[in-house]
Amino acid sequence: MAKEVRIQLTPEQKAKIKEATGKTMEEIRVSSLGKNLAVSPGQKGLSEQGLRDDALRDDAMRDDAMRDDALRDDALRDDAMRDDAMRDDALRDDALRDDALRDDALRDDALRDDALRDDALRDDALRDDALRDDALRNQE
């Protein structure tokens, strides 16, 4: 069978507890169940203070979690921006490479056209020389 005793505190005891813990207590409850002894404050104010402390601790933990979430979001945003920048760099490099290849192809085409034109002019000159030679031979 459980027994409970409430001990009223003297003003000096209340002052010592207030100074040591910062909490106000009016009484202490002592109960026993078999050989187990339990001591608890006998005032609601203390449990209200505990609830207030718990609420403040919960708020602090929530703030920490929100800060962690914000830091994680910032890190993800930074990673995404870095990935975008790398993708843009790769696309720019690909575009520059394509431009260089296109320029090389156009240069090759121009050189080929020049060579064909030179060949055609040479052929025309040879044909003209041959016709002139034939005309000179026919006159003789």
C-alpha positions as CSV (number, residue, x, y, z in Angstrom):
1,M,0.0,0.0,0.0
2,A,1.4,3.4,-1.0
3,K,1.9,6.0,1.7
4,E,2.2,9.7,1.0
5,V,3.4,12.5,3.3
6,R,3.3,16.2,2.4
7,I,6.0,18.4,4.1
8,Q,5.3,22.1,4.3
9,L,8.5,24.1,3.8
10,T,9.6,27.0,6.0
11,P,10.4,30.4,4.5
12,E,14.1,29.7,4.9
13,Q,13.8,26.4,3.0
14,K,11.7,28.0,0.3
15,A,14.4,30.7,-0.1
16,K,17.2,28.1,-0.3
17,I,15.4,26.1,-3.0
18,K,14.5,29.3,-4.9
19,E,18.2,30.4,-4.8
20,A,19.5,27.1,-5.8
21,T,17.0,26.2,-8.5
22,G,15.3,29.4,-9.4
23,K,11.9,27.6,-8.8
24,T,9.3,28.4,-6.1
25,M,8.1,25.4,-4.0
26,E,5.6,25.4,-1.2
27,E,5.8,21.8,-0.1
28,I,7.5,18.5,-0.8
29,R,5.7,15.2,-1.2
30,V,7.3,11.9,-0.1
31,S,5.6,8.7,-1.0
32,S,6.6,5.0,-0.7
33,L,5.4,1.9,-2.4
34,G,7.0,-1.1,-0.7
35,K,10.7,-0.4,-0.4
36,N,10.7,2.3,-3.2
37,L,10.9,5.8,-2.0
38,A,9.8,8.7,-4.2
39,V,10.2,12.4,-3.6
40,S,8.3,15.0,-5.7
41,P,7.5,18.6,-5.4
42,G,4.1,19.3,-4.0
43,Q,3.3,22.4,-6.1
44,K,1.8,22.8,-9.5
45,G,3.9,25.8,-10.2
46,L,7.0,23.6,-10.5
47,S,5.3,21.3,-13.0
48,E,4.1,24.4,-14.9
49,Q,7.7,25.6,-14.9
50,G,8.8,22.2,-16.2
51,L,6.2,22.4,-18.9
52,R,7.3,25.9,-19.8
53,D,10.9,24.6,-19.9
54,D,9.8,21.7,-22.1
55,A,8.0,24.1,-24.4
56,L,11.1,26.4,-24.6
57,R,13.3,23.3,-25.3
58,D,10.8,22.2,-28.0
59,D,10.9,25.7,-29.5
60,A,14.7,25.6,-29.5
61,M,14.8,22.2,-31.1
62,R,12.2,23.3,-33.7
63,D,14.4,26.4,-34.4
64,D,17.5,24.2,-34.8
65,A,15.6,21.9,-37.1
66,M,14.4,24.8,-39.2
67,R,18.0,26.2,-39.3
68,D,19.3,22.8,-40.4
69,D,16.6,22.6,-43.1
70,A,17.5,26.1,-44.3
71,L,21.2,25.2,-44.4
72,R,20.3,22.0,-46.3
73,D,18.2,23.9,-48.7
74,D,21.0,26.4,-49.2
75,A,23.5,23.6,-49.9
76,L,21.0,22.0,-52.3
77,R,20.5,25.3,-54.0
78,D,24.3,25.8,-54.3
79,D,24.7,22.3,-55.7
80,A,22.0,23.0,-58.3
81,M,23.6,26.3,-59.2
82,R,27.0,24.6,-59.6
83,D,25.4,21.8,-61.7
84,D,23.7,24.5,-63.9
85,A,27.0,26.4,-64.3
86,M,28.8,23.2,-65.2
87,R,26.0,22.2,-67.7
88,D,26.2,25.8,-69.2
89,D,30.0,25.5,-69.5
90,A,29.7,22.1,-71.2
91,L,27.1,23.5,-73.6
92,R,29.3,26.5,-74.3
93,D,32.3,24.2,-74.9
94,D,30.1,22.1,-77.2
95,A,29.0,25.1,-79.1
96,L,32.5,26.4,-79.5
97,R,33.7,23.0,-80.7
98,D,30.8,22.9,-83.2
99,D,31.7,26.4,-84.4
100,A,35.4,25.5,-84.8
101,L,34.4,22.3,-86.7
102,R,32.0,24.3,-88.9
103,D,34.8,26.9,-89.5
104,D,37.2,24.1,-90.4
105,A,34.7,22.6,-92.8
106,L,34.0,26.0,-94.5
107,R,37.8,26.6,-94.8
108,D,38.3,23.1,-96.3
109,D,35.4,23.8,-98.7
110,A,36.9,27.2,-99.7
111,L,40.3,25.6,-100.3
112,R,38.7,22.8,-102.3
113,D,36.8,25.4,-104.4
114,D,40.0,27.4,-104.9
115,A,41.9,24.3,-106.0
116,L,39.0,23.4,-108.4
117,R,39.0,26.9,-109.8
118,D,42.8,26.8,-110.2
119,D,42.5,23.5,-112.0
120,A,39.7,24.8,-114.2
121,L,41.8,27.9,-115.1
122,R,44.9,25.7,-115.8
123,D,42.7,23.5,-118.0
124,D,41.3,26.6,-119.8
125,A,44.9,27.9,-120.3
126,L,46.1,24.6,-121.6
127,R,43.1,24.4,-123.9
128,D,43.8,27.9,-125.1
129,D,47.4,27.1,-125.6
130,A,46.5,24.0,-127.5
131,L,44.0,25.9,-129.7
132,R,46.6,28.6,-130.4
133,D,49.2,25.9,-131.3
134,D,46.6,24.3,-133.6
135,A,45.8,27.6,-135.2
136,L,49.5,28.4,-135.7
137,R,50.1,25.0,-137.2
138,N,47.2,25.3,-139.6
139,Q,48.5,28.7,-140.7
140,E,51.9,27.3,-141.6
